Amino acid sequence: MSAAPSLRIVVIGAGGHAKVVIEAVRAQGGEVVGLIDPSPATSSVLGVQILGSDDVLQDLRCQGIDTAVVALGDNPLRERLGRRIRELGFVLPNVVHPSALLSPSARLGSGIVVMARAVVGSETAISDLAIINTAAIIDHDNEIGVAAHVAPGCALAGNVRVGARALIGVGSAVRPGTRIGADTVVGAGSAVVADVPDRATVGGVPARQLRQGHKV
């Protein structure tokens, strides 16, 4: 499900990622009616007012606004808030920038953001609340886990599996058939040529494990 013309959306978050999401929603013809942030640094972002913390969500539901996008770069937090917002009765649409290229055979969950000039290839599955960021390339038969983030400029070859809440850092490349575990961090500019276990931090060319286990 993607944002449709005249759809009214509340955005959860008011940071840099929220700016890109606001512009993607507008590019689709949707309207961002307000932002939710408990400790904002300003009163508005790109002309959109910050309405307050999540305690105003019920009021918004009463006003007939029942669609939300979680625009937070913190993967575990995005997953938790997405679950809570659904429990409050909100729908989480997919926000897909019009310049993104999605294969007709790609399978998308909900609450996903696909940014400008991203490419999603044939038979690729993207799970709920994932971010496919600016100009990222996800080739054929990939699986992107819940609340994972493929950062700007990444290139994932075919048959790559990315676990839940994993972060693939800016400009990284992943060879065909590679498995990247849940809650894993791949450092910016890395070349991943072998499987990566859960909760590992890897980096370099080729990528090597830097740390095992971290707080998520």
Wavefront OBJ file of the C-alpha trace (Angstrom):
o trace
v 0.000 0.000 0.000
v 1.444 3.372 -1.026
v 0.445 6.881 -0.120
v -2.320 8.045 -2.444
v -3.297 11.514 -3.668
v -5.070 13.542 -0.937
v -4.051 11.032 1.747
v -3.484 12.806 5.058
v -0.555 11.420 7.042
v 1.011 12.130 10.410
v 4.775 11.611 10.547
v 6.423 10.181 13.651
v 9.755 11.965 14.026
v 11.080 15.450 13.308
v 14.746 14.925 12.414
v 16.657 14.709 9.175
v 15.015 11.466 8.071
v 11.602 13.053 8.611
v 12.508 15.802 6.137
v 13.121 13.274 3.378
v 9.930 11.382 4.240
v 7.867 14.610 4.174
v 9.149 15.410 0.695
v 8.500 11.845 -0.506
v 4.907 11.997 0.782
v 4.384 15.318 -0.967
v 5.898 13.973 -4.178
v 3.242 11.240 -4.100
v 0.509 13.830 -3.736
v -0.122 13.179 -0.044
v -0.384 15.736 2.755
v 1.591 15.633 6.002
v -0.765 17.077 8.610
v 1.705 17.185 11.483
v 4.743 15.680 13.173
v 5.028 13.788 16.448
v 8.205 14.273 18.479
v 8.572 14.363 22.293
v 11.622 16.646 22.311
v 11.805 18.639 19.087
v 14.560 21.125 18.371
v 12.148 23.394 16.518
v 8.413 24.047 16.169
v 8.132 22.927 12.553
v 9.982 21.048 9.818
v 9.632 22.031 6.157
v 6.531 23.993 7.082
v 4.885 21.100 8.959
v 3.953 21.809 12.564
v 5.164 19.591 15.396
v 1.998 18.663 17.256
v 3.576 17.205 20.386
v 4.504 13.778 21.708
v 2.694 10.513 21.064
v 0.032 11.346 23.631
v -1.747 13.370 20.909
v -2.178 10.342 18.632
v -5.521 9.381 20.123
v -6.815 12.913 19.519
v -5.720 12.667 15.900
v -7.620 9.382 15.522
v -10.723 11.112 16.847
v -10.235 13.781 14.169
v -10.278 11.101 11.482
v -6.528 10.991 10.847
v -5.678 7.301 10.915
v -2.567 7.049 8.734
v 0.999 7.396 10.011
v 4.593 6.977 8.851
v 7.425 6.280 11.298
v 10.318 8.468 10.128
v 13.065 7.447 12.551
v 16.494 6.120 11.661
v 16.797 4.040 14.851
v 15.786 0.576 13.617
v 14.688 -1.057 16.914
v 12.809 2.083 17.949
v 11.087 2.288 14.570
v 9.935 -1.310 14.954
v 8.606 -0.725 18.480
v 6.776 2.472 17.568
v 5.348 0.906 14.434
v 3.866 -1.886 16.533
v 2.412 0.585 19.051
v 0.926 2.833 16.381
v -0.802 -0.129 14.779
v -2.244 -1.032 18.189
v -3.691 2.487 18.358
v -5.546 1.806 15.110
v -3.336 3.640 12.624
v -2.639 2.354 9.128
v 1.032 2.368 8.077
v 1.201 2.978 4.317
v 4.260 2.575 2.165
v 5.881 5.821 1.065
v 7.553 5.319 -2.309
v 9.140 8.310 -4.016
v 7.908 8.613 -7.620
v 11.478 8.449 -8.957
v 12.083 5.042 -7.333
v 11.918 2.011 -9.620
v 10.084 -1.014 -8.217
v 9.735 -4.277 -10.076
v 6.093 -5.322 -10.515
v 7.027 -8.655 -8.939
v 8.515 -7.070 -5.799
v 6.599 -7.805 -2.594
v 6.261 -5.059 -0.011
v 4.956 -5.188 3.539
v 3.674 -2.013 5.193
v 5.201 1.086 6.735
v 8.105 0.913 4.260
v 9.892 3.981 2.899
v 11.572 3.788 -0.519
v 13.471 6.977 -1.289
v 14.313 8.817 -4.494
v 16.088 6.869 -7.280
v 16.127 3.613 -5.329
v 15.766 0.401 -7.352
v 14.017 -2.734 -6.096
v 14.450 -5.746 -8.377
v 12.427 -8.762 -9.419
v 10.935 -11.059 -6.755
v 12.500 -9.060 -3.932
v 10.587 -9.037 -0.633
v 10.783 -6.042 1.697
v 9.346 -6.492 5.179
v 7.425 -4.008 7.313
v 9.030 -0.727 8.401
v 12.171 -1.148 6.301
v 13.980 1.827 4.767
v 15.384 1.626 1.245
v 17.232 4.898 1.146
v 18.251 7.285 -1.619
v 19.702 5.616 -4.742
v 20.063 2.215 -3.063
v 19.973 -0.756 -5.436
v 18.310 -3.987 -4.287
v 18.657 -6.568 -7.038
v 16.554 -9.669 -7.730
v 15.364 -12.233 -5.163
v 16.503 -10.318 -2.093
v 14.830 -10.457 1.314
v 14.974 -7.355 3.507
v 13.940 -7.953 7.119
v 11.585 -6.048 9.392
v 12.805 -2.517 10.204
v 16.088 -3.018 8.350
v 17.766 0.005 6.745
v 19.631 -0.081 3.452
v 21.399 3.291 3.450
v 21.963 5.691 0.519
v 24.047 4.412 -2.363
v 24.177 0.763 -1.302
v 24.216 -2.026 -3.878
v 22.873 -5.459 -2.956
v 23.356 -8.140 -5.614
v 20.925 -11.016 -6.136
v 19.721 -13.462 -3.463
v 20.916 -11.399 -0.511
v 19.178 -11.886 2.841
v 19.194 -8.989 5.296
v 17.979 -9.716 8.822
v 15.567 -7.715 10.942
v 16.794 -4.318 12.156
v 20.116 -4.639 10.304
v 21.834 -1.497 9.023
v 23.728 -1.594 5.734
v 25.876 1.555 5.840
v 26.168 4.239 3.182
v 27.731 3.107 -0.076
v 28.226 -0.528 0.912
v 28.159 -3.404 -1.565
v 26.991 -6.958 -0.864
v 27.873 -9.885 -3.137
v 25.267 -12.380 -4.428
v 23.890 -14.980 -2.057
v 25.150 -13.348 1.126
v 23.287 -13.584 4.442
v 23.464 -10.604 6.810
v 22.177 -11.350 10.289
v 19.569 -9.587 12.405
v 20.659 -6.469 14.326
v 23.900 -6.336 12.346
v 25.728 -3.110 11.440
v 27.685 -2.922 8.195
v 30.017 0.075 8.200
v 29.867 2.709 5.474
v 31.681 1.837 2.262
v 32.102 -1.839 3.111
v 32.299 -4.723 0.650
v 30.469 -7.697 2.184
v 31.685 -10.904 0.549
v 30.788 -13.483 3.231
v 27.868 -14.185 5.549
v 27.600 -12.001 8.653
v 26.178 -13.396 11.929
v 23.463 -11.780 14.028
v 24.395 -8.711 16.078
v 27.814 -8.294 14.518
v 29.518 -5.092 13.432
v 31.570 -5.427 10.247
v 33.465 -3.024 8.030
v 36.163 -2.633 5.429
v 37.014 -3.951 1.982
v 36.512 -6.829 2.209
v 34.332 -6.490 5.310
v 35.704 -8.065 8.477
v 34.055 -8.483 11.839
v 34.919 -5.641 14.192
v 32.703 -6.556 17.094
v 30.208 -9.223 18.139
v 27.188 -8.287 20.167
v 25.891 -4.806 20.818
v 22.940 -3.143 22.487
v 19.834 -3.005 20.276
l 1 2 3 4 5 6 7 8 9 10 11 12 13 14 15 16 17 18 19 20 21 22 23 24 25 26 27 28 29 30 31 32 33 34 35 36 37 38 39 40 41 42 43 44 45 46 47 48 49 50 51 52 53 54 55 56 57 58 59 60 61 62 63 64 65 66 67 68 69 70 71 72 73 74 75 76 77 78 79 80 81 82 83 84 85 86 87 88 89 90 91 92 93 94 95 96 97 98 99 100 101 102 103 104 105 106 107 108 109 110 111 112 113 114 115 116 117 118 119 120 121 122 123 124 125 126 127 128 129 130 131 132 133 134 135 136 137 138 139 140 141 142 143 144 145 146 147 148 149 150 151 152 153 154 155 156 157 158 159 160 161 162 163 164 165 166 167 168 169 170 171 172 173 174 175 176 177 178 179 180 181 182 183 184 185 186 187 188 189 190 191 192 193 194 195 196 197 198 199 200 201 202 203 204 205 206 207 208 209 210 211 212 213 214 215 216
